[in-house]
Amino acid sequence: ILQRSAHEKDGGGVQFNGEMADLEATYLVGKVKAKVHPFVEYFKFLKQFEDEQTVAKQTVPSPAQFLAQFTMPFNRYATEQYYTSDEELVKDIVNAYGKVIDDLYAAGCRNLQFDDCTWGMLADKTATLVYGKKTFEGLKEVQKLYKDINNRVIDQAPEDMIINTHVCRGNFHSTYASSGAYTPVADVLFGEENANAYYLEFDDERSGGFEPLAKVSGNKKVVLGLITTKSPVLEDKAQVIARIREAEKFAPLDRLYLSPQCGFASCEIGNKL
């Protein structure tokens, strides 16, 4: 989104449940820096449709997602051609996000969403293998790194810019990339990240129970993704209400909201709807 990078088809992809998503390889070809981003012009077009009932929202990958992309093992070599430390990379990412957020703000954006797959990955049962740790407790250092970069960007944004986050577990042809309850990441994600609201997937058993919502600190909101984008079957209204009542045991009803579990598919192939 903000980096100088290369995109190319390399025959690889991302392993989803039962399917391989054919994605372009993305890697750094220089230092990270911001320039005028096309999203700004796209937002200006969208903003014209605001009225007293609606607010235009811009979505971008989270700073943590950006950092993860270029520090995971498959991208380490390319990144280390330009950065001698992760902190140097983090600093450039934070500065670049700050510039793009300022440009979006000047264009009238007041609602920004960070789409973030890192927390879904960290909650997955394979997380310890992916990050080379022996236990979920050993992943706390990684969680802190991702939380800190998100907070640094959030905290430098204009005061009246609302920044929410969506914890994505992957959408590709009605399959998913990660699963597992939010429990392993709840303390850091829900307790310490400074998002205004969390958009969370809760459309099936892969997401676990609502118990981790007790960790949501302050007056932060929770958007329950109880409506699925993966299946053509319509939800039963009474069942959805019952699940909201279940979530209310762990977070106040006046801070709970309802939405689809995700607004996107990871590729143009889409989902089986």
Secondary structure, 3 states (H helix, E strand, C coil): CCCCEEEECCCCEEEECCEEEECCEEEECCCCCCCCCHHHHHHHHHHCCCECCECCCEEEECHHHHHHHHHCHHHHHHHCCCCCCHHHHHHHHHHHHHHHHHHHHHCCCCEEEEEECHHHHHHCCCHHHHCCCCCHHHHHHHHHHHHHHHHHHHHHCCCCCEEEEEECCCCECCECCCCCCCHHHHHHHHHHCCCCEEEEECCCHHHCCCHHHHHCCCCCEEEEEEECCCCCCCCCHHHHHHHHHHHCCCCCHHHEEEEECCCCCCCCCCCCC
